[in-house]
Amino acid sequence: MTPAPSGSLLAATGLRKAYGPTTALDGADFSVHPGEIVAVMGPSGSGKSTLLHCLAGIIRPDAGSVRYGARKLSELSDAERSALRRGEFGFVFQFGQLVPELTCVENVALPLRLGGVRRKEAEQQAMRWLERLEVAGVRGKRPGEVSGGQGQRVAVARALVTTPRVIFADEPTGALDSLNGERVMELLTEAARDTRAAVVLVTHEARVAAYSDREVVVRDGRARDMAGARL
Ligand SMILES: Nc1ncnc2c1ncn2[C@@H]1O[C@H](COP(=O)(O)OP(=O)(O)OP(=O)(O)O)[C@@H](O)[C@H]1O
């Protein structure tokens, strides 16, 4: 097991996770620095999403540990872990996961509202992110009334509205055509660079990974830094 590199914001060492007889992670190490964009690549079923879920504290590894700053995720209570996910992490998945009953601006404001911010202030901040993601026009629409590309931009705005320290993105452009996918990646990475958020980006597309500073390949449940990283 290699020790976590110093200066990293989020680091995992020796992660193991099995689902019954299936080994998803088999001693995976990973780290990301503040402001760094890391692409996690690898074949289908190699353990990429499981790694991302362990890093985000969504699932508990069977062995190994995840450190965020000075804190070990395994030593936090469930409430502390959810507070961390709500306050310091942002999530973008392949399919937006927007709340269908809420308008787009209400969706983006939701993480702030859950953190206790008053409606007016939360919606003002949400509008700033919708503008930045070039979808201010859909503010009053519900997710079912907007296009896939618009919905994904709204989902990115919602992930960024709390200015998270780490953004977890799992195939964020997987459901989009290439033009929309590229624009979503541009907007996501620009915003992450401006706020110095770290990004953990799971993708199987080289075109999407090209937005990262460094690529890690997961194979058979182990993560390996690619030689020739672009940093
Ligand atoms: N909830 C689960 N129950 C049982 N097996 C699971 C579960 N989640 C993942 N697995 C298995 O663990 C292994 C790793 O899955 P994971 O989703 O992490 O891979 P992945 O690299 O993200 O795949 P993909 O690129 O296809 O999304 C696979 O063999 C998968 O079938």
The ligand as an ORCA input file, in Angstrom:
! r2SCAN-3c Opt
* xyz 0 1
  N     -24.411     -3.000     -6.393
  C     -23.702     -3.972     -6.975
  N     -24.003     -5.267     -6.754
  C     -23.304     -6.258     -7.316
  N     -22.236     -6.069     -8.127
  C     -21.889     -4.794     -8.397
  C     -22.604     -3.684     -7.851
  N     -22.000     -2.539     -8.284
  C     -21.003     -2.918     -9.082
  N     -20.906     -4.264     -9.146
  C     -19.887     -5.039     -9.891
  O     -18.611     -4.568     -9.505
  C     -17.753     -4.464    -10.632
  C     -17.283     -2.998    -10.786
  O     -18.429     -2.198    -11.105
  P     -18.340     -0.631    -11.369
  O     -19.722     -0.133    -11.597
  O     -17.544      0.003    -10.298
  O     -17.496     -0.612    -12.732
  P     -17.305      0.570    -13.786
  O     -15.861      0.533    -14.181
  O     -17.823      1.857    -13.256
  O     -18.215      0.056    -14.993
  P     -18.977      0.879    -16.167
  O     -17.920      1.573    -16.971
  O     -19.636     -0.210    -16.958
  O     -19.950      1.807    -15.505
  C     -18.537     -4.982    -11.827
  O     -18.203     -6.348    -12.007
  C     -19.968     -4.819    -11.394
  O     -20.780     -5.784    -12.024
*
